[in-house]
């Protein structure tokens, strides 16, 4: 890193100091005995004043390098009207002419503004993935699984990969890209699948992969098909109670009739089985037909109830 030499200047007439460098020292010029000016350093409280240059010429305008490892200064040690720019170490060693322009005066060296290397974005964004997920299969192939993932960056702000795989981001900094495999909305097979996600900020810093597990459990087995007369009657009662548009009073009457049939079937008395057959083929069918005529049951609803009642009668060998 080299200082900038500003336009040609005549030999300086006053002494200057420079603010403390990284090492806490202040560089300044001092005239002892009215002969010439030399460069010194001291602590910020004025203690330990140490002479760095010692020659018959004048040394002026010290300025620290941003990292505190060098001092740049002006000197006319190379002859009258030949001011040059020098650099040296903080202890005064290795005094070196870096402008070296004989016959002309270079003046007022200024190291310039430090380049803040810490401003370079080298930090990847923070990536947040879902907790492990457990879902139930919706088919023999598996289930469609939706999720979202978010990323947050010190420079580029925040972004969210939505369930539909669209990326939304605030208006801070540059773009953040988030990707996952398998993506949200994919059909996940039955079993465990690992999802890997990464996030990349505008500076190319990559976070991840971060992972989570999606477990798709097999669908539950279908409920057993009713086979005994009692099971068939209980299903018929449930279907009636779930009928839409069927008046509650009519439901109560027809369900009460079926519950009496269940009582008749609660023992092994064959005469009771015959009575159950008669109630299903007579009183039950009559109530269904009457409600159909009154339009409290649709044709399809009444037809389904008659079919179920006849299936029960067949099981009873009516």
Secondary structure, 3 states (H helix, E strand, C coil): CCCEEECCCCCCCCCCEECCCCCCEEEEEEECCCCCEEEEEEECCCCCCEECCCCCCCEEEEEECCCCCCEEEEECCCCCCCCEEEEECCCCCCCEECCCCCCCCCEEEECCCCCCHHHCCCCCCEEECCCCEEEECCCCCEEECCCCEEEEECCCEEEEECCCCCEEECCCCCCCEEEEECCCCCEEECEEEEEEEEEECCCCCEEEEEEEEEEEECCCCCCCCCCCHHHHHHHHHHHHHCCCCCCHHHHHHHHHHHHHHHHHCCCCCHHHHHHHHHHHHHHHHHHHHHHHHCCCCCHHHHHHHHHHHHHHHHHCCC
